[in-house]
């Protein structure tokens, strides 16, 4: 079985693959100081609770946008699963596609992994919108090449900035507004409308501008933890695939041993 670790700025997501199927997933807050031993205590207990034997794991792949976390995840793989991990973007985990931008080395692992996964399942031109700590918009062309994109503040970052820079606005939970009205009757309603529908307007506007520049029809695939929040509230998404990055890790691992 394959153990994949997707290290984001906010969370680390571990997924256990049997072939192309995700059998289990676990999430923990990203902390570069967390040791390999600490990961093991947490992860091995969760695996055992769900009936998985660590001896069944014969491959580990790691994709990270937090470089300081890599060493301790390597320790986890080597000491507790007795395998050398494949690291996304390095050595056997080289991307294997063209990164057609001015600074190819600066492309985040999560965005590269999304490109691998989306080209595998959606031949043709594709825009990937990834709702994470930041919200990213990436264009992968029909050849599988990464052609550029956009980085915008994530939804929670936008809300944190709003609350942190004001004296009286309360912290609210991110959720879909109760109705489609954009005239809030309370402070909390007005904040939610501004954050949620303002974000929808940003998404729609940026995707429209990207499509005009691309000049060809392009599918739009949404991923990331908050993608489902916007599903059904805009007609721009052709599909929502929350596990796109994890499947990119799986495909990278398969290619590394082929």
Buried (B, 14 or more C-beta within 10 A) or exposed (E): BBBBBBBBBBBBBBBBBEEEEBBBBBBBEBEEEBEBEBBBEBBBEBBEEEEBEBEEBEBBBBBBBBEEBBEBBBBBBBEBBEBEBBBBBEEEBEBEBBBEBEEEEEBBBBBBBBBBBBBEEBEEBBBBBBBBBBBBBBBBBEEBBBBBBBEBBBBBBBBEEBBEEEEEBEEBEBEEBEEEEEEBEEEBBBBBBBBBBEBBEBBEEBBEEBBEEBEEEBBBBBBBBBBEBBEEBBEBBEBBBBBBBBBBBBBBBBBBEE
